[in-house]
Amino acid sequence: MTGARVPLLARVRIMGQGARPPAAMNHTMHPTPAFSLSMLDLVAVREGASVGQALTTALATAQHAEALGFKRYWV
């Protein structure tokens, strides 16, 4: 799969799991992309959890999204 392009969602999932990107996608990762990425978070409150826990999880998710290069985080 030399030179194969990996879909954006697959890259986000891979990078979100802390894994190193496959060699085939190294050429597609740029420090300054030609476009901006946004993320929508519905901030679900899990059964048995509190709203505070859901907001803490949302904060951690927003910080991780920012580290991945997302420019907007919608709630």
N, C-alpha and C positions, 0 to 999 in steps of 0.2 A: 504494500500500500504506500509506496514511496510517492510523495507529492500529493497524497489524498487530502482533501479538505474536510475538516471535522465541523459539523453544524454548531452554531453558536450555543444552543442549549446544552449540547454535549460538553462543550468547553467549560461552560459555567458549572455544570454538575461535577466535572472532573476537578476543576480548580477549587470548587466549594468543599470537596472532600479532602483537600490538603494533599492530593496526589500530584506527582510531577506530570506535566503534559507529555503525551506521547511524542516521539520524535517527528511524526508526520505533521504535527500541528505547530511545531516550534516556529516555522516561518510565518505563521498567521498571527502570532502574538506580538503586538506592538505596544510600546509604552504610551503612545498618543494615538488612539484610533481616529479614523476619519469620521466617526460618528459617536454619539453619546448613548450610553445604556441607562435605562431606568428599570426599577423593580417595583412591583406592586405586592404589598403584604397585607393580607386580610386579617392578620393578628388574631388567630383563632384561640379561644380559651378552651383548653383541653378539659375533658371530664375529670373532676377531682382536683383541678388546679385553680389558682386564683387569677384575677385580672392582673394583679401585680406581677405574677410569674409570666404571664403572656407578654406583658410590656417589657420585662427584662429580656425575654427571648427575642422580642422584636428589636430591642436595642442592640443586642449581640449580632443579630442578622444584618441590621443596617451598617454596623461597623465592619462586618465581613464584606458586605457588598461594596462599601467604599474602598476597602483594601483591594478588591478585584477590579476597581475602575468604574463602578457605576456612578453616574452623576446625580441621579435623582432617586429618592426612596419614597414611594407613595404609600400611605396608610389608609 
